[in-house]
Amino acid sequence: MKFVVVSGGVISGIGKGVIASSTGLLFKTRGYKVSAIKIDPYMNIDAGTMSPLEHGEVFVLDDGGEVDLDLGNYERYLDVTLTRENNITTGKIYSHVIERERKGDYLGKTVQVVPHITNAIQDWIERVAKIPVDDSDEEPDVCIVELGGTVGDIESAPFVEALRQFQFRVGSENFALIHVSLVPVVNGEQKTKPTQVAVRDLRGLGLTPDIVACRCTQKLEASTCEKISMFCHVGPDQVLVVHDLSSIYHVPLLLDQQKIIQQLSKKLHLENLTPKESFVSKGTALWNDWKLLTSTHDRMFEGVNIVLVGKYTHLKDSYISVIKALEHSALRCQRKLTINWVEATDLEVDASETNRVNFHKAWHNVCSADGILVPGGFGSRGTEGMVAAAKWARENKVPYLGICLGLQIAVIEYARNVMGITDAQSEELVPEPPANPLVVFMPEVSKTHLGGTMRLGLRPTKFQANTEWSKLRQLYGGVDTVHERHRHRYEINPKYVLELEKAGLDFVGKDERGERMEILELKNHPYFVGTQYHPEYLSRVLEPSKPYLGFLAASSGILDAMLKK
């Protein structure tokens, strides 16, 4: 097993996840089987109870694990299926060690950070790295391990020490380190001192980078690279430049041009690890498809304008999987994607009194959009603005995609404005039980414990009889059942379903028991679809999510042609 660790210096959020994913992709194009692990040095057990505005999106896996958004990057780039075990947190490690201590596994010993916590981290990495993650069902050849945060933080200290020990446990020929650092540009001058200090601190902790990946807004000058090479104790060819690009899908090509795999091959002795011929062929095909995709991106001129009506729009990472699913679909449709962000509260009537500029700007964006997307979310804030956006999309035949909360919003809007149930509401959105609860709390979900208690993970959705007309079903290939990932506490009230369907709102997809509404669709509309599940979690760069693909195609005016194909 070869381990490639990706750490970060200077500041967080400089693209370690994309560089880690791109490196893994390049290994895969050479025929190697690749897995990935993300280390997050926070005390939470998982990301499930963390605010999207603080930490970004919570990504959900097949097994229901609520994890860091970077695991979404790994799955999208590497086309693998990870588990909750692939996300290590301080909370998980300490819980594991304390549980062992309570059982008496360390009987007579004083439990300490070194060696007990650091050993637990190493054991976890070594165990999880061997778990098959692709359809080959074989043990991976390479594991990419990303250390979250910034080296030097108090929180990451046990993990840095564990990795220092780990390089000797697995052997230097099986361990390589990529350190990602920021090179800021001040008054036109590229500053290397932050990178020098970051690498010095890393070396002081016992880890020596094999590659220094320099993030910068522009290409680095030769003198800058020479300076980093000299003061960071690496060869000139071990300094890689990752400057800003027109698309993150170009990053693998940029790293490949700088021969990152050849550099890692020297350290890891990859000549002793010969992949199967079938994997090499698949890897070559993957690389050709990837290069075709990026070249297509550069030649796209026709645009599509999507408005995203959300409640966490101040931090775009709150919707990172939604953005990626839209990008994947836009690439397939060969359209240049523009996302206009609308804070849902700005669409509400109250906003017209408090901030008329934002109100009119938000409605201008909605009214001029090619497609309207209402993604998931929690709480009542902004939901009346979402209802107004759904109403506009329905009445004006504008393609609409509602995800999770977005499906529930569409049902509430339809009940109010088509069926005349003017007080239709969701139990989530009002303090007192509503007279007409179109959306209700799921009976099996805990109301006292929030972490890991939602309806989570991969679950089946069955298309109902006589739904061959459904555009979404056709996009899925006419299948009877699809499997998608879920994350929700509320559902459509079964008591209103028959009434809704009689009024023309079709629930074309339901759960395996036929009790939960999974997909809604309007017949006489270019594309009006809501899904209770989150299809963005399974979208891949080369295989876009079908609900998003249909939405982008409808917004681009090419859905009918796509369905005929």
N, C-alpha and C positions, 0 to 999 in steps of 0.2 A: 504494500500500500504506500503510495506517494502522497505526502501532505504538502499543500501549498497554503501558507498562512498569509492573509492580507490584513495589515494593520494600518492605522492612520495617525498622522501627526498634524500639529499646528491647530486645526479646527476640525470639528465633525461636519458631516454632510457635504463632503467634497467628492463623493462619487465612488467610495470603496465598493459599494454593492455592484455598480455597473462594471467596474474594473474586474472584480472577482468573477462576476457572471460571464464577462467577455473572455477572461482567461480560461474558465471552464469550458466555454463553447469551443475555443481553439483546440483544447485537448480533445474534445469530442470529434472535431473535424478530422483529427488524426487517427480516429478509431478507438480511442480510450474510453472506458466507461467512467463516468464522472458523477460524484455526489458532492453535496455542499452542507456545511454547518455554519450557523450564525450564532455568535456569542454576544449576548446583551448583558452588560454589567449592572442592570437595575435589579432591585430587590423583589419586584413583582414576580409571581410564579409564571405568568404569561402576559401578553399584551391586551387581554380581553377587557379589562376594566379601565384602560387608559384612554384619555380623551384624544380624539383625532387631531384636535387643534394643538395638542402638546407633543404628541409622538408620531403623528401621521396615521395612515390607514392601519387597521387591524386586518391582517391577511388570514384567511381561513383555509385549512388543509382538508384533505379527504377524511382524515380521522377525527375532524372536529377541532383540531388544535388551532388556537387563536395566537398568532405569532407575528413577529416583526415583518414589516413590508418587504424587506430584502429577500425573504424566502420566496416571495412572489417573483422577484427578479430572477432568482435561480431557476424556478420552475419554467418561467417563460423562455429564458434563453436556452436552457439545457433540455427542455421537454422531459422533465423527470417528475415523479410524484414523491414528495417528501412527507415526513411525519412530524408530529409535535416534538419528537426527540431530537430533530435536527435544529431546534432552537434552544440553546442553553442560556439560562438566566441565573443570576446570583441566587434568586429565590429558589429555583429548582435545586441547585447544588447544595445550598445550606439545608433545605428541607430534607434532601436525601441523606446528608451526613447526620443530621440531628435524629432522623428516624432510625438510622443504623445505631446511633449511640444509645437511644432508648431501648432498642432490642438487645443491647449488650454486645454488639459486634466489636466494640473497642474496649471491652471489659478490662479495667485496670489501667487504661491509658488516659492521659490528658488529651482531649480532642483539641487540635489546633489548626490554624490556617495552613501551616506547613508542618506535617505532610498530608493531613487528612483532607482538607479542602482541595489542595493542589492535586493530590492523587485522584480524588473523585472526578475532577475536571478531566484529567488525562484518560482515566478509565472510560468516561462518558464519550469523549471524542473517538477513542480507539474502537469502542463497541459500535457506535452509531455509524461510523465511516464504512463499516463492513456490510451494512444493510442494503440489499438491492433496491434500486430506486427507479429502474426502467423496465421495459417489457422483456428484456433479456433474462431477468430474474437471476442475474449473476452478481457476484461481489464486485464493487467498483474498483477501478485501477487507481484513480486519483480522487482525493477529497480536498475540496477548497474550504478552508476555514477562515471566516471573516471575523475579526475581533472588532466589535462595535465600540463607539466612543473614540476617545483620543488617548494614545499612550501617555502615561504620566498622571492620568486621573486616579484619584484614590480608589474609585469603584473598580477600576480594571486591574489593579495591582495583583490580586490573586491569580487572575487569568494570564497576565504577562509572565508571572513566575512559573505557572503551570506549563506554559508553552516553552519557557527556557529549559525546564526539565524534560519536556516532551521531546525536544530535538535530540537528546541523548538516549531517550527510551527507544525511539524508532530508528535512530542512526542518522548521521548527517547526510547520507546519500538518499534518504527518504524524506527530507525536510527542507523546504525552501520558504523564504520570507520575502514578500513584496510589501514595501512600505510606501504608502500613498501620502504625499505631502503637498502643501499649497505653496506655489510661487507667486506671491502678489506682485502687481505692477503698480509702482508708486511714481507719479510724475514721469511716466514713460520708461522707468527703469525697472528691470526684473530683479526682485530682491531674493537672494538665496539664503540669507541668514536664518529665517524661520525653519527652513529645511535642514540646515546645518545643525541647529539646536535640537530639532526633533530627532534626528538620527543620532546625535550625541547622547541624548537621553535614552534612546532605545538601546544603544550599545552599552550604556551604563547599567542597564537592567539585564544584560546578558544575551541580548538578541542582536544579531548582525544581519542587516538586509542584504539579500542577494540581488534585488532589483529595487531601485528607487523610482517610483512612478510620480512624476511631477505634474500636478494639476495647475493649469494656467489658462487665462482667457485667450492667450495668443501663443503662437509657436515660440519655443525657447531659442534664444540666440546661442550660437556655438560656444561663446565665452561663458554663458550661464551654465550650460551643461558641463563644461570643463571645470568650472569652479565647484559645482556640486559633486562631480566625480572626485576631485582632489580632496575636499574637506569632509566628504562622507565615506571615504575609504571604499569606493567601488570603481570599477572600470568604466570608461566612457560609454561602452556599449551596454552597460547595466543601468544607465540613466535613460528612462523612457519619458517621452513627452506626451501628455494626454491633454491637449488643448481643446477649447470649445469647438464643437462641430454642429453642423446643421441638424443632425439627428444622432441620438445615442446608439442607433443601430450601425453607425459607422465606427464605433469604438473598437469592435473586434478587428476590423480591417486596419485601423491605425496601429493597434498593438501587433498585428501580424506583420505589418510593414517594418516594424522595429525589431522583429525576430524574437518576440518574447518567449515562444515555445523553445526555440533553439537555446536561448539563455538558460531556461529552466531545465532543459534536457541535459546540459552539461552538469548542473548541480545534482540532478536526480538520476543520472545515468539511465535515461530512458531507452538507450540502445539495448538494455537488458530486459526490457518489458515490451514484448512484441504482441500487438493486438491481432485478433483474428482478422482474416481477409474480409469476411462479411462485414465486420464493423468498420474496417477501413473504407470499403465501398460506400457504406451508408454515410460515413463521415465526409467523404468527397462529395457525395450528392448534396448533403446538408450545406457544405461550404459554397457549392455552386448556386444553390437556391438563395443563400444569404446574400451573396454578392449581387445576384440578379435583383433581389429585393431592394438593396441599397441604391443600386443604379437606377431602378425605377423611381425611387423616392426623389432623386435629383432631377428627374425629368417631368415631374408632375406639375401641371399648370392650372388645370380646372380645380376650383375650390369648392368646399362644402362648409357651411357655417352652422355649427352646433352650439346651442345655448344650454349650459348646465345650470339648473336651478337647484342650489344646494344651501346647506346651513353651515358648512365648514369651509367656505370658499376662500377665507383669508389665508389658509395653509393648503396649497394645492396638493401636497403629499397626502392629504386626507382622502383623496380620490385617485390615488396613483394607479390602481388596477383598472378603474374606469377609464382613465386617460389612456392607458396602454391598450385596452380593448378597443377604444375608438381609433387609436393609431394603427393597430393591426388591421382593422376593418378598412380604414382609409387607404392603407397600402394595397390591400386586395382590390379595392374599388378604383385605385389609381386616382385618388383625389387628394388635393392639398387641404389638410384639416385645419380649421380655425375654431377654437373653443372660446366662446364668450362666457365669462363667469358672472352669474347673477346671484347675489345673496337673496334668498327667498323672502326675507323680511322687507326688502325694498319694493316688492311687488304688492304689498298689502296696502289697503286703503289708508291705514294710519300713517304710513310712510309719506303719503301725498301731503300730509299736514306738517310733519316734522322735518322732512328732507325732500322737497319737491324735485331737486336736481337728480338725486339718486333714483327717485320713483320714476321719473320720465325716462331716464337713461335705461333703467332696468326694463321698462316696458317696450322701449324702442328695440332693445336687443331681442326680447321675446318675439315681438311682432315681425321682425326682419329675419328671424332664424329659418334655416332650411329644416331643422329638426330640433325638438325639445326633449331634453333628458332630465328626469328627476331621479336621483340616486337614493341610496339608503341613508338612514339617519335615525336619531333617537330624540325624543322630547317634542314638545309642542311648538317651540320657537320656529317661526317661518312657515308653518304648515299651511296657513291660509293663503300665503303667496304661492305655494306649490299647487294648491287646489285651483287657484286662478290661472296658473300656467297650463294645467291639464285641461281646463275648460277651453282655453284659447286653442290648444292643439286639437281638441275633439271637434269644436265647432268650425274651425277654419281649415280642417283637413291637413294639418301640419303633422308630419311623422312624429310619433311620441313613443318614448321608451321609459317605463317606470320600473325601477328596481327596488324590491323589498318594500320600503316605505312608499316608493313611487307607485307600486301597484295598489297599495291601500288608499293612497291619495286619489288615484283614478276612480276607485270604487266609491269613495265618499262623494267625489265631484259628480259622478253619474247619478248616484242616488238623490242628491240634492237638486240637480238641474234638469234631469230627464224624468225621474220618477216622482219628483215633487216632495221627497222626504227632506224638507228644508233643514231639519235639525240633525241630519245624519252626522255621526261623529265616530271617533275611535276612543276606546277606553284609555288609551295612552295619552290622549291630547287634552283631556279635561279633568279637573280635580274630582268632580262628582260623577257617579254613574250616569251616562247619557240615556235619554229616552229611547233613542234609536242607535244602538251600538253596532254599526256596520263592521267594526273591527274590534276584536276582543282578545283578552289575555289568554294564552294557551294554558289549558288546565294543568298540564304536567310540569310547567316551568316554575321554579322557585321564585317567590316574591321577596325573600329575605337575603338570599345569597346570589350575588350577581356574577361572580367569576365562573365561567365555564358551565353555566346553567341554561343557556339558550338552546334552541334547536339548531344544532351545529353539524357541519360536515356533509359528506356526499350522501345524497338520498335520491331515490327514483321518483320521477314524475311520469305519469301515464297519460297519453293523449286519449281523449274520450272518443266515443263512437261518433261517426258522421262529422268528423273534423278535418276531412281531407282538404277542405277549402282553406284551412289555416295557412297563412303565409309562413308562420314560424315553423309549423310542422313540415312544410315543404323544404324549408331551409335546413332542417335537421335530417332531411332525406326520406321523409315519409315514415319514420320509425314509429313504433308503438310506445316506446319508453326511452326516456333520456335520464342521465344521471348528472346532477349538478350540485354545487355546494351551497349550503344554507347558513344563515346567521340571523335569527329573529326570535322575538318573544311574543309577538302578536300575529293574529291571523284573521282572515275574513270570517265573519260570523256565519256559521252554516245555516242559521235560521232564515237568512235573507237571500241565500243563493238562488233558490227557485224563482223568487220574485225578480231578482236581478236579471236572470237569464231570460225570463219571459219579456222583460223590458228591452232585450237586445244586447245585453253585455254577456258575451260567451266566455265561460271558463273552460277553455279547450284542454287544459291540463290540470290533473288533480294528483294527490299522493296515491300510494299503492292501495289504500283503503277507500279512496274516493271521498274522503272526509275533509281534506284540506285543499284550498284553492291555490294552485301553483302558477297557472298561466291564464291571463285574460287577454281577449282580443276582440276588436270590433270588426264586423264584416265589411261594412260599406265605408271603409277608410283606407287611405294609402298605406298606413302602417300605424296602428294604435295597439301597442303590446305592453303588458305588464307581467313581470315575473316575481314570484315571492322569493325565489332563489337568487343568488348572485352569480350570473354567468361570467362576469369579468374575471373571476378567480381561475377559470379554466381556459381563458383565452391564451393563445400562443402566437408568437411572432409570425410563424409560417402557417398557422391554423387558427384564424380568428374565431371568436365566440359567435355562434349563429344568431342570437338575438341582436347583438351589436352589429353584425355584418348586415342583417336585414334592415336595421335602423339606418345605417350609413348609406346603404344602397338606395333605400326609399328617399332619404334626404337628398341624395344625388340624382334622383330621378331615373335610376337604372334597375330598380328591384324587379320589375316585370321581366326585363331582358335576362336578368340573372336567374330567375326562377325557371324560365324557359330552357336555359342551358342545363 
